[in-house]
């Protein structure tokens, strides 16, 4: 007899259209859930940046989770969590789900959980760990975040699992690279992504002499970075495109040679993985879990965060050495194929779902040939 399909609730701020890593990762995941017939329900606790609307959206999503739990219509709650205030808001979903007797997986995307935790008053520092220890499993994006969860927040090691982000394979799309000097930056412009340091690095004498161009795709402090570029005298070599949809980012990367992402804080940025998928040479920092994906001198060049001089040196190396650039590009694509395809990420989550729900009598993941159960979305995804 065929088992009933697994029923997953995804708590995803901003829905699948969210601008950033969570939306991209969850889109890749639900495509695989649809393919094999897992039922998923989306709860979006984020209506807008406005605190009142955000509170209302959170209350509605919590009420819907309670209704599903009381009706016995959920096997697992998958809570996507960032740092800062997200821990407190998503913690409500964790605590409610456990009060309803549900299995809970927390998927930690935080780039700043460590620093936001350190800024908390001492009396409140136990709260993030208390919330995360209530979960049946906590998924970290890399080794750094796994260590932080275990050593600082005291989450039991047996409950912490590393599942890196994954991105769709662009396949064998022809790449139209020219002189090796086309640089792209993808991310929210500002201090956390290190855009200011990048512009200072590009303004150094050695890099001024090279014929590079830089295209920046992302929202954030566009006006501030444009003004800085003008002050540094490099504005004519830069193009600010604003936020781009995924297909537009892919088109941009197909004509690029190098991705630069000098982040000061990170989880595991999708931009780096997308660049690997497109076979770009990567210049980035050792922030967060980036060092898990990029090995210095093998499939990219790594510098310390907040060091424009080191960043300038790395960019000079990759711009001026075509054989090095080619080796980095080939190795980046090979590393993507081995470890960072979206299908691999989805398979890891499905295996974890099975482990967490195996005690549910008669339930499991149907085979690929099974009838696909209809999915339901609750809440309105937003792009905020």
C-alpha positions as CSV (number, residue, x, y, z in Angstrom):
1,X,0.0,0.0,0.0
2,X,1.3,3.4,-0.9
3,X,2.1,5.7,2.1
4,X,0.5,9.1,2.4
5,X,2.6,12.0,1.2
6,X,4.7,13.9,3.8
7,X,3.2,17.2,4.8
8,X,5.6,20.1,5.4
9,X,5.0,23.6,6.6
10,X,7.6,26.1,5.3
11,X,7.8,29.3,7.4
12,X,9.5,31.6,4.9
13,X,9.7,35.4,5.4
14,X,8.9,37.2,2.1
15,X,7.7,34.0,0.5
16,X,9.4,32.4,-2.5
17,X,9.8,35.9,-4.1
18,X,11.9,37.1,-1.2
19,X,15.0,39.0,-2.5
20,X,17.9,37.1,-1.2
21,X,19.2,33.6,-0.3
22,X,16.2,32.4,1.5
23,X,13.8,32.9,-1.4
24,X,16.3,31.3,-3.9
25,X,17.0,28.3,-1.7
26,X,13.3,27.7,-0.9
27,X,12.3,28.0,-4.5
28,X,14.9,25.3,-5.4
29,X,13.6,23.1,-2.6
30,X,9.9,23.3,-3.4
31,X,10.5,22.5,-7.0
32,X,12.0,19.2,-5.8
33,X,9.1,18.7,-3.3
34,X,6.6,19.1,-6.1
35,X,8.5,16.7,-8.3
36,X,8.2,13.8,-5.9
37,X,4.8,14.7,-4.4
38,X,5.5,16.1,-1.0
39,X,2.8,18.4,0.2
40,X,4.0,21.8,1.3
41,X,2.3,24.8,2.8
42,X,3.9,28.2,2.8
43,X,3.5,30.6,5.7
44,X,4.8,34.1,5.1
45,X,5.2,36.1,8.4
46,X,6.6,39.1,6.6
47,X,4.2,41.6,5.0
48,X,6.6,44.6,4.8
49,X,9.4,46.3,6.7
50,X,6.7,48.3,8.6
51,X,6.6,46.8,12.2
52,X,2.8,47.0,12.5
53,X,2.2,45.1,9.3
54,X,4.9,42.7,10.1
55,X,3.4,42.0,13.5
56,X,0.0,41.4,11.9
57,X,1.4,39.0,9.3
58,X,3.2,37.1,12.0
59,X,0.0,36.8,14.0
60,X,-1.9,35.5,11.0
61,X,0.8,33.0,10.2
62,X,0.9,31.7,13.8
63,X,-2.8,31.3,13.8
64,X,-2.7,29.3,10.6
65,X,0.1,27.1,11.9
66,X,-2.0,26.4,15.0
67,X,-5.0,25.5,12.9
68,X,-3.0,23.1,10.8
69,X,-1.4,21.5,13.9
70,X,-4.7,21.0,15.7
71,X,-6.2,19.5,12.6
72,X,-3.3,17.0,12.4
73,X,-2.4,18.2,8.9
74,X,1.3,18.7,9.3
75,X,4.3,16.3,9.9
76,X,7.1,18.8,10.1
77,X,7.6,22.6,10.4
78,X,10.6,24.0,8.5
79,X,11.4,27.4,10.0
80,X,13.7,29.7,8.0
81,X,15.6,32.0,10.4
82,X,18.0,34.8,10.1
83,X,19.8,36.7,12.9
84,X,18.7,39.8,14.9
85,X,15.0,40.2,15.3
86,X,14.3,37.2,13.1
87,X,15.4,34.9,16.0
88,X,12.6,36.3,18.2
89,X,9.9,36.3,15.6
90,X,10.7,32.9,14.2
91,X,11.2,31.6,17.7
92,X,7.4,32.0,18.2
93,X,6.8,29.5,15.4
94,X,9.3,27.1,17.0
95,X,7.7,27.3,20.4
96,X,4.2,27.0,19.0
97,X,5.0,24.0,16.9
98,X,6.6,22.2,19.9
99,X,3.6,23.1,22.1
100,X,1.4,21.4,19.4
101,X,3.6,18.3,19.5
102,X,5.1,18.9,16.0
103,X,8.5,18.1,14.7
104,X,10.5,21.3,14.0
105,X,13.5,22.0,11.8
106,X,15.2,25.4,12.0
107,X,17.1,26.4,8.9
108,X,19.6,29.1,9.9
109,X,20.5,31.6,7.1
110,X,22.0,34.2,9.4
111,X,24.9,36.3,8.4
112,X,25.1,38.2,11.7
113,X,23.7,35.8,14.4
114,X,27.1,35.9,16.1
115,X,27.4,39.7,16.3
116,X,23.7,40.3,17.1
117,X,24.0,37.7,19.9
118,X,27.1,39.5,21.3
119,X,25.2,42.8,21.4
120,X,22.4,41.4,23.5
121,X,22.2,42.3,27.2
122,X,23.6,39.4,29.2
123,X,20.2,38.6,30.6
124,X,18.9,37.9,27.1
125,X,21.8,36.0,25.7
126,X,20.3,32.7,26.7
127,X,17.2,33.2,24.7
128,X,18.5,32.4,21.1
129,X,20.0,29.2,22.4
130,X,16.9,28.3,24.4
131,X,14.8,28.7,21.2
132,X,17.2,26.7,19.0
133,X,17.5,23.9,21.5
134,X,13.8,23.4,21.3
135,X,14.1,22.4,17.6
136,X,14.5,18.7,16.6
137,X,17.1,19.7,14.1
138,X,19.0,22.9,13.2
139,X,20.5,23.2,9.8
140,X,23.6,25.4,9.4
141,X,25.1,26.6,6.1
142,X,28.7,25.7,7.0
143,X,31.3,24.7,9.6
144,X,31.6,28.1,11.1
145,X,28.0,28.4,11.9
146,X,27.8,24.8,13.1
147,X,30.6,25.5,15.6
148,X,28.8,28.7,16.8
149,X,25.6,26.8,17.4
150,X,27.3,24.1,19.4
151,X,29.9,26.0,21.3
152,X,28.2,29.3,21.9
153,X,24.5,28.6,21.9
154,X,24.9,25.1,23.3
155,X,22.7,23.3,20.7
156,X,23.4,19.6,21.1
157,X,25.8,18.5,18.3
158,X,23.6,15.6,17.3
159,X,20.9,18.0,16.3
160,X,23.0,20.3,14.2
161,X,23.5,19.4,10.5
162,X,25.3,21.2,7.8
163,X,23.4,21.5,4.5
164,X,24.9,24.1,2.1
165,X,22.7,26.2,-0.1
166,X,22.3,25.0,-3.7
167,X,21.6,26.7,-7.0
168,X,20.1,25.7,-10.3
169,X,22.5,24.4,-12.9
170,X,22.7,26.8,-15.9
171,X,23.8,23.9,-18.0
172,X,26.0,24.2,-21.0
173,X,24.9,27.7,-21.9
174,X,27.5,29.3,-24.1
175,X,29.6,31.8,-22.3
176,X,30.7,35.0,-24.2
177,X,33.8,36.1,-22.3
178,X,36.1,38.5,-24.0
179,X,39.2,40.0,-22.5
180,X,38.9,38.5,-18.9
181,X,38.3,42.0,-17.4
182,X,34.6,41.9,-16.8
183,X,33.9,41.9,-13.1
184,X,30.4,41.5,-11.5
185,X,29.2,42.1,-7.9
186,X,25.8,40.6,-6.8
187,X,24.3,41.5,-3.5
188,X,22.9,44.3,-1.3
189,X,25.1,47.3,-1.7
190,X,26.5,48.5,1.6
191,X,28.8,47.9,4.5
192,X,27.9,44.2,5.1
193,X,28.7,43.2,1.6
194,X,31.9,45.3,1.6
195,X,30.9,47.4,-1.5
196,X,32.7,50.5,-0.1
197,X,36.0,48.5,0.3
198,X,35.6,47.2,-3.2
199,X,35.4,50.6,-4.7
200,X,38.4,51.8,-2.7
201,X,40.3,48.7,-3.9
202,X,39.5,49.4,-7.6
203,X,40.7,53.0,-7.2
204,X,44.3,51.9,-6.3
205,X,46.9,52.8,-8.8
206,X,47.6,49.2,-10.0
207,X,44.0,48.5,-10.8
208,X,43.4,51.9,-12.4
209,X,45.9,50.9,-15.1
210,X,43.9,47.8,-16.0
211,X,40.9,47.8,-18.5
212,X,38.3,46.3,-16.1
213,X,34.7,47.1,-15.9
214,X,32.4,46.4,-12.9
215,X,28.7,45.7,-13.0
216,X,26.9,45.9,-9.7
217,X,23.5,44.1,-9.4
218,X,21.6,44.6,-6.1
219,X,19.6,47.0,-4.1
220,X,20.7,48.8,-0.9
221,X,22.8,52.0,-0.7
222,X,23.1,52.6,-4.5
223,X,23.2,56.3,-4.2
224,X,25.9,56.2,-1.6
225,X,28.1,53.9,-3.6
226,X,27.6,56.0,-6.8
227,X,28.7,59.1,-4.9
228,X,31.8,57.2,-3.6
229,X,32.7,56.0,-7.1
230,X,32.5,59.6,-8.3
231,X,34.7,60.8,-5.5
232,X,37.2,58.1,-6.3
233,X,37.1,58.9,-10.0
234,X,36.1,55.4,-11.2
235,X,32.4,56.0,-11.8
236,X,32.6,55.8,-15.6
237,X,33.8,52.2,-15.4
238,X,30.9,51.1,-13.2
239,X,27.3,50.1,-14.0
240,X,24.7,50.1,-11.2
241,X,21.7,47.9,-12.3
242,X,19.7,47.7,-9.1
243,X,18.1,44.5,-8.0
244,X,17.8,41.9,-10.7
245,X,15.6,38.8,-11.0
246,X,17.3,35.4,-11.1
247,X,17.2,35.0,-14.9
248,X,18.7,38.5,-15.4
249,X,21.5,37.7,-13.0
250,X,22.2,34.5,-15.0
251,X,22.4,36.5,-18.2
252,X,24.8,38.9,-16.6
253,X,27.0,36.1,-15.3
254,X,27.2,34.4,-18.7
255,X,29.1,37.4,-20.1
256,X,31.3,38.0,-17.0
257,X,34.7,36.7,-16.1
258,X,35.1,37.4,-12.4
259,X,32.7,37.7,-9.4
260,X,33.9,39.8,-6.5
261,X,32.1,39.7,-3.2
262,X,34.1,41.3,-0.3
263,X,31.6,40.6,2.4
264,X,32.3,41.5,6.1
265,X,29.5,39.1,7.3
266,X,27.9,36.1,5.6
267,X,26.0,32.9,5.8
268,X,26.7,31.2,2.5
269,X,25.9,33.7,-0.3
270,X,24.0,32.5,-3.3
271,X,26.0,34.9,-5.5
272,X,29.2,32.8,-4.9
273,X,27.4,29.6,-5.7
274,X,25.8,31.1,-8.8
275,X,29.2,32.3,-9.9
276,X,30.6,28.8,-9.4
277,X,27.8,27.4,-11.5
278,X,28.6,29.8,-14.3
279,X,32.3,29.0,-14.1
280,X,33.5,32.5,-13.0
281,X,36.7,33.2,-11.2
282,X,35.8,34.3,-7.7
283,X,37.4,36.8,-5.4
284,X,35.8,36.9,-2.0
285,X,36.4,36.9,1.8
286,X,36.6,34.3,4.5
287,X,33.3,35.5,6.1
288,X,30.8,33.0,7.4
289,X,30.7,29.7,5.4
290,X,32.3,31.1,2.3
291,X,35.5,29.2,3.1
292,X,33.6,25.9,3.0
293,X,32.8,26.5,-0.7
294,X,35.9,28.5,-1.9
295,X,39.4,27.1,-1.4
296,X,42.0,29.9,-1.7
297,X,44.1,29.4,-4.9
298,X,42.0,26.4,-6.1
299,X,38.5,27.6,-7.1
300,X,38.8,31.3,-6.0
301,X,40.9,33.8,-4.1
302,X,40.2,34.6,-0.5
303,X,41.1,37.6,1.5
304,X,40.3,38.8,5.0
305,X,37.1,40.8,5.4
306,X,37.6,44.6,5.6
307,X,41.0,44.7,3.9
308,X,40.8,46.7,0.7
309,X,44.6,46.4,0.1
310,X,44.5,42.6,0.1
311,X,41.3,42.8,-2.1
312,X,43.2,45.0,-4.6
313,X,46.1,42.6,-4.7
314,X,43.8,39.6,-5.3
315,X,42.0,41.4,-8.1
316,X,45.3,42.4,-9.7
317,X,46.4,38.7,-9.7
318,X,43.2,37.4,-11.3
319,X,42.9,40.2,-13.8
320,X,46.6,40.0,-14.9
321,X,47.1,36.2,-15.0
322,X,44.9,34.6,-17.7
323,X,46.1,31.0,-16.9
324,X,45.3,31.5,-13.2
325,X,41.9,32.9,-14.1
326,X,41.1,30.0,-16.3
327,X,42.1,27.4,-13.7
328,X,39.9,29.2,-11.1
329,X,37.0,29.2,-13.5
330,X,37.3,25.5,-14.3
331,X,37.7,24.5,-10.7
332,X,34.7,26.7,-9.6
333,X,32.4,24.9,-12.1
334,X,33.7,21.5,-11.0
335,X,33.1,22.4,-7.3
336,X,29.6,23.4,-8.1
337,X,28.9,20.2,-9.9
338,X,30.3,18.2,-7.0
339,X,28.7,19.9,-4.0
340,X,26.4,22.9,-4.7
341,X,23.7,21.9,-7.2
342,X,20.1,22.6,-6.1
343,X,19.2,18.9,-6.5
344,X,21.9,17.9,-4.0
345,X,20.6,20.5,-1.4
346,X,17.0,19.2,-1.9
347,X,18.1,15.6,-1.5
348,X,19.8,16.4,1.8
349,X,16.7,18.1,3.1
350,X,14.4,15.2,2.0
351,X,16.7,12.8,3.8
352,X,16.5,14.9,7.0
353,X,12.7,15.2,6.6
354,X,12.5,11.4,6.5
355,X,14.8,11.0,9.6
356,X,12.7,13.5,11.6
357,X,9.3,12.1,10.6
358,X,10.0,8.3,10.5
359,X,8.1,7.7,13.6
360,X,4.9,9.0,12.0
361,X,2.9,5.9,11.4
362,X,2.5,5.0,7.7
363,X,3.9,8.3,6.4
364,X,6.8,8.8,4.1
365,X,8.0,10.3,0.8
366,X,6.2,8.8,-2.2
367,X,8.1,7.5,-5.1
368,X,8.7,9.7,-8.1
369,X,5.9,7.8,-9.9
370,X,3.3,8.4,-7.2
371,X,0.4,10.8,-7.7
372,X,1.4,14.3,-6.8
373,X,-0.6,15.7,-4.0
374,X,-1.8,19.3,-4.4
375,X,0.1,21.9,-2.5
376,X,-1.3,24.8,-0.6
377,X,0.1,28.2,0.1
378,X,-1.1,30.2,3.1
379,X,-0.2,33.9,3.4
380,X,0.8,36.3,0.7
381,X,4.4,36.2,-0.4
382,X,6.0,39.6,-0.8
383,X,9.2,40.8,-2.4
384,X,10.2,42.7,0.7
